[in-house]
Amino acid sequence: MIQELKKRKRLQILLLFFFVTGLTIWSAIGTNFSFYEVFSGFGLISNFVFLDLLPPDIAASGTLLEAILETLYMGFVGMVVGALIALVLSFLAASTTTPHPVVQVIVRAFTSIMRNIPGLIWALILVASYGIGVTVGTLSLILGSVGFLTRVFADTLEEIDTGKIEALHATGSSYFQILAQGVFPQFFPGFIAWSLYNLELNIRASTIIGMVGGGGIGFAIQKGIKLFQYKEVSMAIVLVLILILSTEFLTSKIRERII
């Protein structure tokens, strides 16, 4: 019996290997992927990186400072506003706190749609209404944050210890008293931790959103590429890396203190 199970498992692994291999080959053919083209382009990439892109134009850092600050502002506002909206929606979407199962299904479906539309698409839609600028980038990040944070907040609420909630139910506490005394104290560390993680995601996403009209450093990069000012673009990329690494360091330290 044990030998038969081992043979069956080996057969399954072998079939999975051939399936993945066949799917990879089929996909490579469908995309005209070629290792020869990849390696043959190394020379051109090297010339572009080391001759056109590097070294960064340090003198341009002063003019890019305003753009990098706009990126930070967009990410922070997107996180704060998105977290506050998601806070309300998550209490409706979690099975442990929702006032009615129908409300839970509706809220989860709504936020699932928001979550599965990329921020880039939101930006393209909003540009048609608001034009190019920081407003578009901020609204795109808020919408993306609401979709993402509602999901993770709801999952956090469903993982809390229900013992205290049941005890409050037994004493005749109201719905809002149960939320304030039994739910939120357990939920608060996760709320802060996920909100800070969302800030990191927003800083990264704001660069791409900015390149399609959302303002910030992404817009500056796009403008530099169109004007062939690659060394200025290189400096903008360096500033983006510094901003992302600094944000990750600060948010990780705050999360460590809270958790």
Salt bridges, closest charged atoms under 4 A:
ASP155 OD1 - ARG108 NH2 3.80
ASP155 OD2 - ARG151 NE 3.04
GLU158 OE2 - ARG108 NH2 3.10
GLU200 OE2 - ARG255 NH1 3.20
GLU248 OE2 - ARG204 NH2 2.07
